[in-house]
Amino acid sequence: MTSVLRLFRDIASESYNDEGFASNTSLEQIDVEAIVCNIYRRFEHKAAIDPSLPKLIRKAHCNVLKDWLMHLPGNYSCLDASRPWLIYWILHSLWLLKKLPDAETLSKVVNFLKQCQHKDGGYGGGPMQHSHLGTTYAAVNALSIIGTDEAYDSIDRSTLQKFLWTLRDVDGSFALHNGGEQDIRDNKELIETVLFNQGALQEYIIVCCQSPEGGLIDKPGKPRDIYHTCYTLSGLSVAQHGTGAGESFVIGSSETELNRVHPLHNIAPHMVYNAVHYFIRHPPPVKDDN
């Protein structure tokens, strides 16, 4: 695929038409599109001078993510029950940017996640919190990203397996926690169909969704946050590399290219492979329940 940027007139010609039926949603759509058009107009002038554009402001993103890992802003206190998620979002973002923290920092992360592990299996949203399937997923993903023996060995796989079995229903679905709602996410049609314009998505993310101070946003007019930094970078990676079966397609300079990620699991395939093979070689110790 050829790396050709769309012009402002191309973007403007695709503006939303509410066909005379305005709603709150359509009005918001029109407002966002107006902001996007203004951003593209300014970008086109800059790109005419600097042929390296568009580019990812990688250093700013890495700096703010590493700062968030150690010192969360005060407005994140409402996510006290989501700390493994925050760790996963940050580490995954840094891995995509090819800038994981140093070994000492990663070891501290492992030790913190050990405190989030419940004695009956699984991980809670923080120390002394009940286990939840979502935060367990996030914690295991974060530890797989770290990928050290210390990280793997910190997972109590015996109690984790018991915890997962207590959540499984006879129809194959899983509750998110004991007594919680069921969650089924294995729709075959959704898995087999991943449709998007790779170039347009990359353009939109790089041109419209980067905060100059670091971090990424949902859409123009919204503040940066850790969640959207993670999943916007993940979307950019998938837009660049697809499913991994074909050649990569990167808009902008080579510095914009991210690490490849699995489009469904949102973690690098080799990290899953490494974890599984470590666990095969090192079965969990047999515990005496007496």
Salt bridges, closest charged atoms under 4 A:
GLU14 OE1 - ARG6 NH1 3.50
GLU28 OE2 - LYS219 NZ 3.05
ASP80 OD1 - ARG83 NH2 3.00
ASP120 OD2 - HIS118 ND1 3.85
ASP120 OD2 - LYS119 NZ 3.37
ASP156 OD2 - LYS287 NZ 2.50
ASP183 OD2 - ARG185 NE 2.88
GLU203 OE1 - ARG6 NE 2.94
ASP218 OD1 - HIS228 NE2 3.99
ASP225 OD2 - HIS228 ND1 2.83
GLU257 OE2 - HIS241 NE2 3.87
ASP289 OD2 - LYS162 NZ 3.80
